[in-house]
């Protein structure tokens, strides 16, 4: 395959019949616009992907070879401009930067290796990917400090960690920057350092952040206004172009991971959720009968079929508009996202909220995708830092409950929906008007997500239901695997939209029909009728047509 790199591509797709799901023969082609030579670049059999592009085209596009991405593998969507974290310390962060019960203390051997790595790095002996970033130092020492101050005995420092710290701290306290020493010993009560109690930050922004951090590092919690004020002060986070870390990186890193380690309160999560609602001004209001906001986990899928993009195309066929949002690549999973799939097929993923509104109102489309890059640039500025703190920050929960385009006259009712798909779903519905659907991987996030939905001005009527696909005539099958392959995910989705029966088809139908039914959508009062309506949208070819129309229409947006 020739790599698909084009500012305004046109797309044609032919699916050969007959075909089996595991050997789908899809041929597609992209035509570069006239200013790039007007040449057709074709690919055959999506799973066999190889990225190749000639040097002349590279020059015309203003790109380097390091910027070419293999669209078959989700991990290649990670920007090559992002410096990678030190793996030794990152593995330690995975153990110690988690909750009071989940933390796993380091063994003596592990602890000595980690502190030796940190010392050699701050002395300048480690370079490039071996270097421990300021963000890593902030996250690691924040986890260690909160463990010492507030964790139960079982997850406090192990004897091996104590011996390692006792050995290395006299050297570290002289080599570490003051902001990191502050994070490691904020009150001088852990190591006996005089630096931490005296540290106030380098400017007024840092002073506010340092004050909040003292409470967080002690295992405490903050008020709504305090968290919101800190976030607005420090974001967007600008990493210096020469690659050097600023003290803000370590402090912001410690703040984010510290609040997650302490298990955020409702008021703290609310602050993360609402802090940047007005970053670009009031959201545009779409003139549509109904609108569903889909908030999937931003770090994507690494194993199984991600179906929501195709579900949105199906639901749009009968007037249920959908707005999807996310990113191109996000840690820690770094899995398949809607943005990667849309990029692969040549869609414009740089839409503004106003442009998304126009696509939602288009009667031949009825769904749209917004990147966090365009809709919440302050939050998008944290992607590098989020990779270096290893664990998911509070934002991983709150960013899914966004309303980037609104509709008017909203009256909400709340539902909890558990599906047979790769994730669980929560939904909040505005009677015939507006809904928020948020996906998550692990049980335990139901209440925080519902709380965030209610904080947006929602009255609550809640219930729970476990959906067994077999109750609605679906046969038990293995969930389709994609294993980070963007092209494989598209292959499965397009086969389903083409009418190819199988587990991917069933998954799209079940998710579309059950969401329609549980949200009380018109024409979906009966579950079987809702499922039949979704099947008809696929089997008639209407869903596939809308899907392909979206790719073309998005590229007409300027």
N, C-alpha and C positions, 0 to 999 in steps of 0.2 A: 504494500500500500504506500502511496505517496502521502506524506503528512498533510492534514487539512488546515492550512493556514491562509485565511482570507478575510479581509475586513467586511465584505458584503457578498458572501457566497450565495449561490442559488443551489437548491438541493433537489435531486430526483432519486426516488427509491423504487426498486422493483423487487417484489418477493416472488420467487419461483414457486409454482405448484406442480405436483404435490411436494410437500416437504415434511420432515420430521423435526420436532422441536430441537433435538440435539444435533441436527445436521442442517440447520436452516441455511438456505442459499440466498443471501441478500447481496444485491449489487447496488452500489450507489455511486454517485459522481458529484463532484463539486466543480463549478466553473469559476475560475478567477475572473474578476471584472476586467474590462478592457485595458485599464491602466497597468495591469499586471500580466498582460500578454494574451488574455482571453483564452487560456488553455484549459482543457478538461483534465481533471485528475481523478482517476477511478480507483476503487478498491473492491476486492472480491472476498467473500467469506470473512465476515467481521472478526471472528476469533483469531485469524491469522494476521496479526497487525505488525507492521514494521514501519518505523518512522524514517522516511527518506525525503530529502528536499535538496534541490540543486543550489549551488552557491549563488547563481544569478538571482533566483527567487528570494533567497535569504537577503541579499543586498537590497532588492526592491522593497522588501517588507521591513527593512531596518532591524533585522534580528540576527542574533548570533547562534551558533550551534548549541550552546549551553542552554538556550531558551526553548529549544524544541522539546515538545512533550510527546510521549508515547500515549496516545489516547486509549490504549487497551488497559493501562495499569493506573489505578487511582493515585498511587504514591508519586507518580511523575508530575502530578499537578501541583505538588509542592514547589514553590518558587525557588529557583536556584540561587536567588539573591539572599535568601534567609540563611544566616549562619547556623550550623547545627550545634546542638548541645553536647557537652561531654557525656559519654555514655556511662562511665563509671558512677558519676554523681547522679545522673538521671535515674539509674537503677536504684540507687539509695533513696532518692526522692519518692519513688514509687512505693517504698516500704514505710517511710517515716512521715510523709506528707499526706496522711489520711486520718480517719476519725479515731476516737478514743478506743474503740473496740477492734478496729481493722488494722491499726498500725502494727508492724512487725519489726521489733528492735533489731539492729544490726549485730551480727556476731563480732567478736573482737577482730578477727581477720578482715572482715568487710569494713569495719569502722577504721582500722589503721590504713587500709587501702584508700578509702574515701578522703580522709583527712590529709594523707600524704599527697593525693592528687590535687586537692584544693591548695595546699601550701605551695607545691611546685608551680601551679598555675598562677597564683597571685605574685609569685616571685618572677614571673615571666619566662619560666622554663618550658611551658607548654604553649603551642601555637595552633592557630586555625581550629579544627574540630576537636582537638585535644584540650583546648582552653576551656576553663569553667567560666561561663558567662556571669555577669553581675546578677541577672535574673535568676539563674540557678542558685547562686550564693544566697540570695534573698529568700527563695522558697525553701531551700534545705535548712538554713538556720532558723527560719520562722517555725518550721515543723519541729525542730529540735527544742526550741525555746518553749513552745506551747506544751510540748510533752513534759518538759521539766516543771513547768508552772502549774499545769491544770489536769494532766491525764491521770487515770487510775494507775496503781502501782504496776500492774501487769504490762502496761505499754509505755511506762516511763523508760528512762535510759537503762540499757542493760549494763552489766558489769564490764563487758567488753567495750562498750561505747564510753563509759566513764574512764577507763584506762587510756583509750585512744585520745580522748579530749585532754586528759591530764598530761599526756605526752606532747601533744601538738599545740595546745593553746598558748603557751609562752611565746612560741614562734609566730603563731597566727595573729595574735593581738598586735604584734609589731608590723605585720605584713598586710593585713586586711585593711581596706578603706574604712573610715569612721562609720559610714552608714551601715556596713555589714557588721561591724563590731557592736553597734547599737542593736541590731536585730538579734544577734547572738546573746547579748547580755544587756537588755534595755535598762534595768535598774541596778546593775552591778551586784545582784543577789545570786547569780548563778556562777560566774567566774571571778567576781571581785574586781571587775574592770571599772575604772573611773570614766571611761569614754562614753559608755552608754547613757548614764544618768545626765551627762552634760550635753548630749547631742540634741540639736534642735532643727537641723536641716540647713540647706544652703540658700533658701529664699522663702518668701511668704507661702508659696504653694506647698513646699516641703514641710514647713512648720505645721501646717494643718494636718498633713498626712502623718507626720511623726507623732503628733498628739493623739490621733486616732489609733495609730499602731501600738502605742503603749498599752491601750486598753485591750486590743486584739491579742497581743503577745502574752498578756496575762490571762488569756482564756475568756475574756469578757466580750460583751456585745455592745453595739452602737445603735443610736436612734436613726430613724428614717432620714431626717434632715442632714445629720452628720455624714452618713454614707453618701447620700446624693451630692452633698457639697464637695466631698473628697473626689468623687468620680468626675465631676464637672471641672474641678481644678486641674486634674492631672491628665485628662484625655482631651484630644488625641495624644497618644504617647509617641513622640518623635525620636527615633533611634538615630544617633549621629551618623552622618554619611561615612566617616572614616572608620566606622566599626567599633569605636570605643563606647563602652557602656557609660551611662550617666548614673548618678546615685538614684534618680527617680526609678530606674528599672528595678533595682534591688528592693526599694521601698514599696513600689506598686506590686511587685511580685509577692513580697511578704504579706501585703495587705490582702490580695486576692486569695492566696492559698491559706492564709491565716483564718479568714472568715469561713472558708470551706471546712477546714480542720475543726473549727469551733462549732460547726453545724449552724448555719445561718438561721436567724429568727425570721418570722414573717415580715417584720418591718424592714429588715436588712434586704431580704429578697425583693420586696416591693421597691426599694430604692434602686436596685440594679435594674429592675424591669422598666421603671418609668423615667429614669434619669435623663434619657436622651430622646424622649418622645417628640420634643420640639426642636431637635437639632437642625432640621431643615425647614422648620416652620410647620404649620398645621398640615396634617395629611390630606391629600386630595380626596374629594367625595365622589364616588362612582355612582352613576345613574344605572343601577342594576337591580333586579328583583331580589336577589339574594347574593351573599358573598361568604365563602368559607375560606378562612385563613389556615393554611397548613404549615405547622411548625415542626418539621422533622428534626431529629438530632443533627446538628450542624457538622459533626465530624464524620457523618456518612456510614455506609454499610461496608463491612469487610468480607462478609461471607455470603449473604443471601440477597435475593432479588429485591430491589428497591422499586416499589410500584407506584408511588404517589403521583409522579408526573403523568403516567398513563391514566390513572384514576381521574385526574383533573380533566383530561381530554374527554373521557367518557361522560363525566357529569355535566360538562359544558354543553353537550348535545341536547339536553332537555332543560336548559335554563338555570342550572346551578353553577354559578361562577365560582372560580377558585383562584386564590392568590398564594403562590408558593414563595418561600424566601429561604436563603441559606448563603453558602459561600462556595468558592471553587475548591478549597482544600482547608481542612481544619484538624489539628491534633486533638486528642491523642490517637484516635483511630486512623485518621487520614484515609477514610474510606470513600466509596462512591457517593457523589452528591448529584442533585438535579442539575447544578450548574455545569458539572463535568459532562453530563450527558448532552445538555443543550449545546455546549461548546463543540463537542464531537460532531454534532450534526449541523453545525454552522449557524446556530441561532445567535442573536445578539443578547449577551448577558450583561450589558452595561446600561440597562434601562433605568430611568429615573422613576420615582413613584408616580409622577404625572403621566409618563408614557405608559406605565403599567395600567393606570386607570383607563387610558384610551383603548388598550387591548381588551381589558375586561368588558368595556362597553360595546366592543365590536361584536355584532350579532353572529358573525361567522367564526368567532374565536371563543371568548368567554372565559379564558384563563390567562394567567401571566406569572412570570417569575421575576423576583427582585433579589439582587445580590446585596448582602450587608455592606459591601464595598460602596455601593451607591446610596443605600438607604440609611445606614448608620455608620458613617466613616470613622467616628470616634471609637466605636467598638471594634471595627475592622482593624484599627491600628494595633490591636493587641495580639494578633495572630502569632507573631514571632515570640512574644513573651509567653503566650499560652503553650507553645511547644516546649519552652524551657522550664516551665513550672511543673510539667509532666501531668499532674492531675487536673481534672476538670474544675474550673473556677465557678463561682456562683452564676456567672453569665451563661454557662452551658445550660442552666435551667431556664433562666429568664428570657434569653433571646428568642426562644421558641414561641413565647406568648406576645407576639407583636401584632399590631394592627396598622400596617404601613399605608393602607388605603382604607377609607371608611365608607359606610353608607349611612343614610339618615334614618330617623325614626326607629331606634333600636330598643327592643324589649327582650331581655335575655332569660333563658332557662338553661339549667346546667345538666349535663349528662356525663356519666362515666362509661366508657365503652372499652371492653376487653375483646380483642380480636385474635384470630388464629395466626396472624401474620407475625413477622419478625419482631414487632414491638407492640406495646400496649398503646391504647389511645385514650385521650381525654378530650371531651368536646364540650364547648359552651355554645348555646344557640340563641340567636335573636329571632324570635317568632317570625318565620318567613323572610328574615332579612339578613342577619349576619351571624356567623359562627366562627369559633376558634377551635381547631383540632391540633393537639400537641402529641407527638409520639415520644416514647421513651423505652429504654431497653430493660431496666430493672425495676421491680416492684419497690414501692417506698416513696416514689415521686408523685403519687396521685394527689395527696393533700397539698403539697407546695404548689403544684401547677394549678389546681383548682382555686387555691387561695389567690394566686396571681390573677387569675381570670376574674374572680370576684372583686379584686381591688380596682379593676377597671370600670367599676360601677355596675356590678352584676348582682341581681337577686338570685338566690340559690334554691333550686329544687333538684335534689340529687338522688340517684339510684345507681346500682351497678348491675352488670349483666355479663355473663360469660357466653360468648358466641361459639357454639360448636358447629363447625361447617357441615358435619354429617347430618345435622338436623334439617338442613336445607337442600339436601340432595347432592352435596359434593362428596366425591370419593376421596378417601385418605391417600395422599401422595406426599412424597418428600418435597420440602420447600426447595425451589430452584436455587442452586448455588451459582454465585458469580465470582467469588474469590478475588475481589478488587478489580475485576475486569470491567471497565466502563463499556467496552464494545459488547461484551457478553450480556450485560444488563439491558442494553439497547436491543440486542438481538432477541432476547426473550420478550421484551415489551412490544416491539414491532410485530413479532410473530403473533402475539396475542391480539393486538389491534387489527391485524389482518384476518382474524378469525380462527387462527390455529388453536384448537382445543388442547388443554393441558393445564398443569399446575399454575403457570403464570397467568393464563386466561382466567382461571378460577379465582385466583387471588385478586385480580383487578375487579372482577365482577362482585365478589363478596365484599370487598372494601367499599366499592362505590355504592352498592345496594344497601348495605347495613348502615353506612353513614347517612344516606338519604333517609332511611326509615327511622333511625334513632334521633335524627335531627328534626323529624316531623315535616319533611319536605312534601310539597304538594305532589300527589300521585304516588307516594311511597308509604301510604298508610299500612298497606299489607306488605310483609317482607318479600313474599314470592313475587308480587307485582314489581317491587323495587328491583329485585334481582333480574327479572325478565326485561325490565326497561334498560338496565345496564347492558345486558346481552344484546338487545336489539341495537343499541347505539354502536356496539362493536361489529356485529354481524352485518349490519347495513353498510359498513364502511365509513359512516359519518365520523366516528371518533378518530380514525386514521387520517381522514381528510382534514379535520380540525388541527390535529397534531402537526401535520406538514404545513398547513396554512400558517400556523403560529411561527414556524421557523422563517418563512418568507416575510410575514408581516413585521416581525421584530426587527428585521434588517432594514425596513423602510423608516424606522424611527430615527430621527436625527436630534 
